[in-house]
């Protein structure tokens, strides 16, 4: 299969469904505004709309579909479970216990025997809420340290942990976080040049937490993404993370690692924290974990388990379909060495993106881990960086590639392809991107020439 666009975007059938959706759904709908299609079906790395256009899908349900659309083994696992049970609250079941064993096997060996699991509601935000509540219960403290550019959910509490300033302007939104600079070296938050950087951003946090007049009380937890997703696909520097781990241990502050987007192999290891050589107290995992079905968990150090019975509940924390498909997905990924594929194809993709960077000076940075990749664009002529990304995204969509923007003002093209992406599919995506970026460069040059006249 390959990408094939045979109509304008959106096509006639898509326009009808999009109009029907707009008439009855809330104004908060997001994805169909940027990618105006109505979906018919998916197959592996490809998505077909109701107008029979075929797209290479580098969004994959916001990173949920790590084996692509409609993997046959996951479908069979879910179908078999449908005939047994679908909803189990927090009762033990064969499907749940099988999934639990696989979850523990995903952890580094040193963590397995001291880790407990809590099943949360179906979303990543539910997991973040549970993680923060657990740490507050354990420490008896109330504040949380978060980082500029971080994203941890869209609920009232998780918005307070999220760096996006617009979320703070909601009426009644609780302000429970202290925000500190994240190691975004392409645009240093402290205004330093790369040559002079000695990870001063973590030094700033160290100073504040150790300063009795610093104004920041010792928090209940520190939460971070090791690769910021919505923030612009920004991997934290190794020194930053290791010094943060040392600091939080020294001050007895639980470290929560939000692996909602990076978990389940996205970065080339089961969890991104493995690549940093640390052990967090709490890991939040969701999105890809359920084989395409909603599930969210926290995995945490057993010493934090101070909850009383029913201290944190949720009706939909017993999704048996997610347990069956998720356990199968882990075993398939092991059998087929999907993590090895992520590392190999991820390097191939990044090399191809860097070749594009060499050809176009308005590509400012190429970064990421595994198959979580981002390209940060610079302004071009009269267009802002966000406008450049929007034009590249639209040009790519017309050629059959779906991806979404991220980062400040949408200046980053973010790629979340299936983790079993083939080298041939990666090359197809790179070819489409090259054509789309070339089209935008030509348009900018043409516009510049017109203005000069």
C-alpha positions, 0 to 999 in steps of 0.5 A, spaced: 500 500 500 502 507 498 499 514 499 494 516 494 490 522 494 484 522 489 480 528 491 481 535 494 481 535 501 476 535 504 473 531 499 465 531 498 463 525 502 468 528 508 465 535 507 458 532 509 460 528 515 464 534 517 459 539 517 454 534 520 459 533 526 460 541 526 452 542 527 452 537 533 459 537 537 462 542 541 467 547 539 472 544 542 473 539 537 480 539 534 483 534 530 478 534 524 480 542 524 487 541 522 486 535 518 479 535 515 477 528 513 472 523 515 475 516 516 473 510 513 478 505 515 485 503 517 490 498 515 497 498 518 501 505 517 495 507 512 488 511 513 483 511 508 478 516 508 470 516 506 472 519 499 477 513 498 484 517 499 489 513 502 494 517 507 500 515 511 498 516 518 504 519 522 499 521 528 496 514 529 491 516 534 496 521 538 501 515 539 496 510 541 496 505 535 503 503 536 502 497 531 498 501 526 491 500 524 487 494 525 493 489 527 490 482 526 493 479 532 490 485 537 483 484 533 483 477 535 485 478 542 480 483 543 474 479 539 476 473 544 475 477 550 469 480 548 466 473 548 468 473 556 467 479 559 468 487 557 468 490 564 471 488 571 471 494 575 478 492 580 476 485 580 481 480 578 480 476 572 485 472 568 485 478 563 487 483 568 492 478 571 496 476 565 496 484 563 499 485 570 504 480 569 506 483 562 506 490 565 511 488 570 516 485 565 516 491 561 520 494 567 527 494 568 529 488 572 531 492 578 524 495 579 520 489 578 519 486 585 518 493 589 513 496 584 506 496 585 500 498 580 494 502 580 489 502 575 486 508 573 481 511 569 481 510 561 486 516 560 493 519 561 490 525 565 487 520 570 494 517 571 497 523 572 491 525 577 492 519 581 500 519 581 500 526 584 494 524 589 499 518 591 505 523 592 501 528 596 498 522 601 505 519 602 509 526 603 503 530 606 505 536 602 501 540 597 505 543 591 508 540 585 514 542 581 513 542 573 516 544 567 516 550 562 513 546 556 510 540 559 503 537 558 500 533 563 492 533 561 486 537 560 482 536 566 482 542 571 488 539 576 492 536 570 492 543 566 495 546 573 501 542 571 501 544 564 506 549 561 501 552 556 499 559 559 492 559 556 490 553 561 491 558 567 486 563 564 480 558 565 476 561 571 477 557 577 483 553 575 487 551 581 494 554 581 498 548 585 504 548 581 511 551 581 514 552 574 521 551 572 526 551 566 526 545 562 532 543 558 530 546 551 537 547 548 535 549 541 532 555 545 535 556 552 530 558 557 535 562 560 538 565 554 544 562 554 548 560 548 550 552 547 557 553 548 556 556 555 551 551 557 552 547 563 545 545 564 544 552 568 536 550 568 537 544 573 542 549 577 536 554 577 532 549 580 537 546 585 538 553 588 531 555 589 529 548 592 535 549 597 534 556 598 530 558 605 528 564 602 527 562 595 519 562 595 518 555 593 516 550 599 519 543 598 513 540 593 510 533 594 512 531 587 516 533 581 513 531 574 516 531 567 516 528 561 523 525 558 521 527 551 516 533 551 510 531 546 506 537 546 511 542 548 515 540 541 518 533 541 524 536 546 528 530 549 531 532 556 538 532 556 542 527 560 545 531 565 539 535 566 535 528 568 540 525 572 542 531 576 534 532 577 534 525 580 539 526 585 536 532 587 529 529 588 533 523 592 537 528 596 530 532 598 526 526 599 521 528 593 518 523 589 519 523 582 513 522 577 515 521 570 510 522 565 510 516 560 503 517 557 506 518 550 513 516 550 511 509 554 510 502 550 516 503 546 515 509 542 523 512 544 526 505 543 526 502 550 519 500 553 520 506 557 524 513 556 527 513 563 531 507 561 535 511 556 537 516 562 539 511 567 534 513 573 529 509 577 523 514 578 518 513 584 512 513 579 511 512 572 505 514 568 503 510 562 497 510 558 495 511 550 499 505 547 498 501 553 492 498 551 493 495 544 488 501 541 483 500 547 483 505 553 487 504 559 491 508 564 496 505 570 501 508 575 507 504 576 510 506 583 515 504 588 511 500 594 514 505 599 509 510 597 503 505 598 499 509 603 492 509 600 487 506 604 481 502 601 477 506 596 482 512 596 482 512 589 477 509 584 474 509 577 468 506 574 472 504 567 479 502 570 477 495 569 477 495 561 478 487 559 479 489 552 485 493 553 488 488 558 487 482 553 489 486 547 495 490 551 498 483 553 498 481 546 501 487 544 507 486 548 508 479 546 508 481 539 512 487 540 517 482 543 517 477 538 518 481 532 523 486 535 519 492 535 523 496 539 529 494 535 525 496 529 524 503 532 531 504 534 533 502 526 528 506 523 528 512 527 535 513 526 533 512 518 528 517 519 532 522 523 538 522 518 533 523 512 530 529 516 537 532 517 538 532 510 532 536 509 535 541 514 541 541 510 537 543 504 532 548 507 535 554 512 528 555 515 529 548 518 532 550 525 532 543 529 531 536 528 530 532 534 527 526 538 528 519 540 526 513 537 520 514 533 518 520 536 521 525 532 520 533 531 522 538 526 522 545 528 521 551 523 524 558 523 520 564 520 520 564 513 519 571 509 513 574 512 510 567 515 511 566 522 514 559 524 507 556 526 505 559 519 510 555 516 508 548 519 501 549 517 503 550 510 508 544 510 502 540 513 497 542 508 502 541 503 503 534 505 496 532 507 494 533 499 500 528 498 498 523 503 501 524 509 498 526 516 502 529 522 500 534 527 504 541 529 506 541 536 511 546 540 510 554 542 506 557 537 505 550 533 512 551 530 514 544 530 512 538 525 511 532 530 511 525 527 508 519 531 508 513 526 507 506 528 513 503 531 513 497 526 514 502 520 518 499 515 524 503 512 520 503 505 514 507 509 519 511 512 522 513 505 515 514 502 514 519 508 520 523 507 519 524 500 512 527 501 515 531 506 521 533 501 516 535 496 511 539 501 517 543 504 520 544 497 513 547 495 513 552 501 520 554 500 518 556 492 511 559 494 515 564 499 520 565 494 515 567 489 512 571 494 518 575 496 519 576 488 512 579 487 513 584 493 520 586 491 517 588 484 
